[in-house]
Amino acid sequence: MPYRDLPPQSFWKSCRDGDGFRLGDIYAPRFALSAGDRVATAGSCFAQNISQELRRSELTFVDTEPAPRGMLPGVARAFGYGLFSARYGNIYTARQMRQLLDDAIDGRVHDTAIWESEGRFYDALRPGVEPEGMDSPDEVVAHRLSHLAAVASVVASMDVFVLTLGLTESWIDRDSGLVFPSAPGVIAGAYDSTAHGFVNFGFAEVMDDLRAVIAVLRMVRADLRVILTVSPVPLTATATGGHVLSATTYSKSVLRAVAGELAATDPLVDYFPSYEIVAGLPFGPANYQKNLRNVSDAAVARVMDLFFAAHDLSREASDETDRPIREEEACEEALLEAFAAQ
């Protein structure tokens, strides 16, 4: 019988009756991480927690845009420092990640990616990292070019890339196809239906984008190891006009399927099941805060405990300055809550 020799974690009943649903067996790494490996991160809001945990581990966290010396931790977070390996803010879609790498390689700044609000100017591709805006479009361009150089440095420095996939929905510039992390008008800029459009990427598009991302990275580092994970944070709102629960299920299903396919076909790509650990059927609401969206501190700790245990790595205890990032502080998508009918 083909099922007779399978381990206990392969059976629902054994997991249900086991300790903690046998989560200690949920992740078997495809490749090893070793103390000192240079690890870089990018992704959606949940990935900010992963970045903080990696900083405290035996791994070497790549950060090519650190906060200025003496800047208070809260201020640094508000200006996008320390959230990821460079100051790119949240990267919600695979297309956004692909776009950033292409821009970094070419040193390209897009004219349509400079937004204005009340006389201040913003980088539309990371509008949250300068919450007070800048004085002029030229200043935005200068900051953007410096940032792209830092992104290129991340690519050249890392041994391992951890990418957290968050959304399939996005807003684009219709003429250029440029994707934005935030809808025009939410933080800055103004929505124009003739210039801006909504997209909801499907399996084939996300797969093509992620394959392109990996190919670009391996042009620099042929043996780069990639760890993909899916954010367990549901959508704040969906622009499809449908139910937000169905939209969330669609997004996470597409991202999970693509990540699984890549991990199954590329020996240097691994999938870490943070989504299942937090949002899986046996756990659900217990792993979230009262709003049923933000992941609890305990759940974040559990996710990272399982990750480090699987790789036989340790990390230092956290302190107040290393507390998990709150979405209302550093998540553009969470701002959509304000548009809900009262």
C-alpha positions in Angstrom: 0.0 0.0 0.0 1.4 3.4 -1.0 0.4 5.1 2.3 1.6 2.4 4.7 5.2 3.7 5.2 4.4 7.4 5.3 5.4 9.4 8.5 2.8 10.6 11.0 2.9 14.2 9.7 1.4 13.0 6.5 -1.9 12.1 8.1 -4.5 14.6 9.4 -5.5 12.4 12.3 -1.9 12.0 13.5 -1.3 15.7 13.3 -4.7 16.5 15.0 -3.9 14.1 17.9 -0.2 15.1 18.1 1.4 17.9 20.1 0.9 21.3 18.4 -0.4 19.6 15.2 3.2 18.3 14.8 4.3 21.7 13.5 7.9 20.7 14.2 7.7 18.4 11.2 6.1 21.0 8.8 9.4 22.3 7.4 12.3 20.3 6.1 14.7 22.6 4.4 15.9 21.8 0.9 19.3 23.3 1.6 21.2 24.3 4.7 21.8 27.7 6.1 25.0 28.2 8.1 26.1 30.8 10.6 27.6 33.8 8.8 25.6 33.3 5.6 24.6 36.7 4.2 20.9 36.9 4.0 18.8 39.6 2.4 15.0 40.2 2.6 12.2 41.8 0.7 8.5 41.5 0.6 5.2 42.6 2.1 4.5 43.9 5.6 4.8 40.5 7.3 8.3 40.2 6.0 9.4 43.1 8.2 9.1 40.7 11.2 11.3 38.2 9.4 13.9 40.8 8.8 14.0 41.7 12.5 14.4 38.1 13.6 17.1 37.4 11.0 19.1 40.4 12.3 19.3 38.7 15.8 20.4 35.4 14.4 23.7 33.8 13.6 23.2 34.7 10.0 24.6 38.0 8.6 21.8 40.3 7.7 22.5 42.4 4.6 21.5 46.1 5.0 22.9 48.5 2.4 20.8 51.5 3.6 21.1 51.6 7.3 19.6 54.4 9.4 21.8 57.5 10.0 23.8 57.2 13.3 21.9 58.5 16.2 18.4 58.3 14.6 15.8 57.0 17.1 14.4 53.5 16.3 10.8 54.8 15.9 11.9 57.6 13.6 14.0 55.2 11.6 11.1 52.8 11.1 8.8 55.7 10.0 11.3 56.6 7.3 11.8 53.0 6.1 15.1 52.2 7.6 15.8 48.7 9.0 12.6 47.2 7.6 14.4 45.3 4.8 17.9 44.9 3.3 17.5 48.2 1.5 15.1 51.1 1.9 12.6 49.9 -0.7 9.6 49.7 1.6 7.0 47.0 1.1 7.2 45.0 -2.1 3.7 43.4 -2.4 3.8 41.7 -5.8 6.2 39.7 -7.8 5.9 42.2 -10.6 7.0 45.0 -8.2 10.1 42.9 -7.3 10.9 42.3 -10.9 10.5 46.0 -11.7 12.8 47.1 -8.9 15.6 44.7 -10.0 15.3 45.9 -13.6 15.5 49.5 -12.5 18.5 48.8 -10.3 20.4 47.2 -13.1 19.7 50.0 -15.5 19.8 52.9 -13.0 16.4 53.9 -14.4 14.0 56.5 -12.9 10.5 56.8 -14.2 8.9 60.2 -14.8 5.5 58.8 -14.0 6.7 57.6 -10.6 7.0 61.1 -9.0 3.8 62.0 -7.2 2.9 65.4 -5.7 0.7 66.1 -2.7 0.2 69.5 -1.1 3.4 70.9 -2.6 5.6 67.9 -1.5 7.0 65.3 -3.9 7.1 61.5 -3.4 8.7 58.5 -4.9 5.6 56.6 -6.1 7.5 53.3 -6.0 8.1 53.6 -2.3 5.8 56.4 -1.1 5.9 55.4 2.5 9.7 55.8 3.1 9.6 59.6 3.1 6.4 60.4 5.0 6.9 64.1 4.8 7.7 64.1 1.1 10.6 66.1 -0.6 11.1 69.6 -1.8 11.3 69.0 -5.5 11.1 66.3 -8.3 14.9 66.6 -8.6 15.3 65.6 -5.0 13.1 62.6 -5.6 15.3 61.6 -8.5 18.5 61.9 -6.6 17.2 59.8 -3.7 15.9 57.2 -6.1 19.2 56.8 -7.9 21.0 56.5 -4.5 18.5 53.8 -3.5 18.9 51.9 -6.8 22.6 51.7 -6.2 21.9 50.3 -2.7 19.6 47.7 -4.2 22.4 46.7 -6.6 24.7 46.3 -3.6 22.2 44.0 -1.9 22.1 41.8 -5.0 25.9 41.7 -5.1 26.3 41.0 -1.4 23.8 38.2 -0.5 24.1 34.4 -0.3 20.5 33.8 0.5 17.4 35.8 -0.5 14.2 35.6 1.5 11.2 36.9 -0.4 7.7 37.1 1.2 4.9 37.2 -1.3 1.9 39.2 -0.2 -0.6 40.2 -3.0 -1.6 39.6 -6.5 -3.6 42.9 -6.8 -1.9 46.1 -7.9 -2.3 49.4 -9.6 -0.4 50.3 -12.7 0.4 53.2 -15.1 -1.6 52.2 -18.2 1.0 53.6 -20.7 4.2 52.1 -19.2 2.9 49.2 -17.3 4.7 50.5 -14.2 3.3 49.0 -11.0 2.8 50.9 -7.7 2.8 49.6 -4.2 0.0 51.9 -3.2 -3.0 53.1 -5.2 -2.6 56.7 -6.5 -4.2 59.1 -4.0 -3.8 57.0 -0.9 -0.5 58.5 0.2 0.3 60.9 -2.6 -0.6 61.6 -6.2 -4.1 61.6 -7.6 -6.0 58.8 -9.2 -6.8 59.2 -12.9 -8.9 56.4 -14.5 -7.4 57.2 -17.9 -3.8 56.9 -16.6 -4.1 54.3 -13.9 -5.5 50.8 -14.0 -6.2 47.9 -11.7 -4.6 44.5 -12.2 -5.0 41.1 -10.5 -2.1 38.9 -11.5 -2.7 35.3 -12.3 -0.6 32.2 -11.8 1.2 32.4 -15.2 2.0 36.1 -14.7 3.3 35.6 -11.1 5.3 32.5 -12.2 6.9 34.5 -15.1 7.8 37.4 -12.9 9.4 35.2 -10.2 11.4 33.3 -12.7 12.6 36.5 -14.1 13.5 37.8 -10.6 15.5 34.6 -9.9 17.2 34.8 -13.3 18.3 38.4 -12.8 19.7 37.6 -9.3 21.6 34.6 -10.6 23.3 36.7 -13.3 25.2 38.1 -10.3 25.3 35.0 -8.1 24.8 31.7 -9.9 24.5 29.7 -6.7 22.1 32.0 -4.9 19.7 30.3 -2.6 16.2 31.6 -2.5 13.6 31.1 0.2 10.0 31.9 -0.7 7.2 32.4 1.8 3.7 33.7 1.6 2.4 36.4 4.0 -0.5 35.2 6.3 -1.9 38.7 6.4 -5.2 39.0 4.6 -6.0 41.8 2.2 -7.2 45.0 3.8 -9.4 45.7 0.8 -9.9 44.3 -2.7 -10.4 46.4 -5.7 -12.1 43.6 -7.5 -15.5 44.6 -6.1 -15.9 41.1 -4.7 -15.8 39.8 -1.1 -12.4 40.5 0.6 -12.3 36.9 1.9 -12.6 35.4 -1.6 -10.0 37.9 -2.9 -7.6 37.0 -0.1 -8.1 33.3 -0.8 -7.4 33.9 -4.5 -4.2 35.9 -3.9 -2.7 33.6 -1.3 -3.6 30.5 -3.4 -1.9 31.8 -6.5 1.2 32.9 -4.6 1.3 29.6 -2.7 1.0 27.5 -5.8 3.7 29.5 -7.7 6.1 29.3 -4.7 5.5 25.5 -4.4 6.0 24.9 -8.1 9.3 26.8 -8.1 10.5 25.0 -5.0 9.6 21.7 -6.5 11.5 22.4 -9.7 14.6 24.4 -8.7 17.0 22.8 -6.1 18.2 26.2 -5.0 14.6 27.5 -4.2 12.9 26.5 -1.0 9.4 27.2 0.4 9.0 28.1 4.0 5.3 27.6 5.2 4.8 30.7 7.3 1.3 31.1 5.8 0.3 27.6 6.9 1.8 28.0 10.4 -0.3 31.1 11.0 -3.4 30.8 8.9 -3.8 27.1 8.7 -7.2 25.5 9.6 -6.1 24.2 13.0 -5.0 27.7 14.2 -6.8 30.6 12.5 -8.0 33.4 14.7 -5.8 32.4 17.7 -2.8 33.6 15.7 -4.2 37.0 15.0 -4.9 40.2 16.9 -8.4 41.3 17.6 -8.8 42.8 14.1 -8.2 39.3 12.6 -5.6 40.7 10.3 -2.4 41.6 12.2 -0.4 38.5 13.2 0.2 38.2 17.0 3.6 38.5 18.4 3.4 35.0 19.7 2.6 33.7 16.2 5.5 35.5 14.7 7.8 34.1 17.3 6.5 30.6 16.6 7.1 31.0 12.9 10.6 32.0 13.4 11.3 29.4 16.1 10.4 26.7 13.6 12.5 28.3 10.9 15.7 28.6 13.0 15.2 25.1 14.6 14.9 23.6 11.1 18.3 25.2 10.2 19.9 24.5 13.6 20.5 28.2 14.1 20.2 30.4 17.2 19.2 34.0 17.8 19.5 36.5 20.6 16.6 37.5 22.8 14.6 40.5 21.6 14.3 43.8 23.4 11.9 46.8 23.1 13.8 48.4 20.2 13.4 45.1 18.2 9.7 44.7 18.8 7.6 43.6 15.7 6.6 46.3 13.3 3.0 47.4 13.6 1.2 47.6 10.2 -0.3 51.0 11.0 3.3 52.3 11.2 4.8 50.8 8.0 2.3 49.2 5.7 0.7 51.2 2.9 -1.9 48.6 2.3 -3.2 48.9 5.8 -4.1 52.6 5.1 -7.0 51.3 2.9 -8.9 50.7 6.0 -9.7 54.4 6.1 -11.8 54.1 2.9 -14.2 51.5 4.4 -17.8 52.7 4.9 -18.5 53.6 8.5 
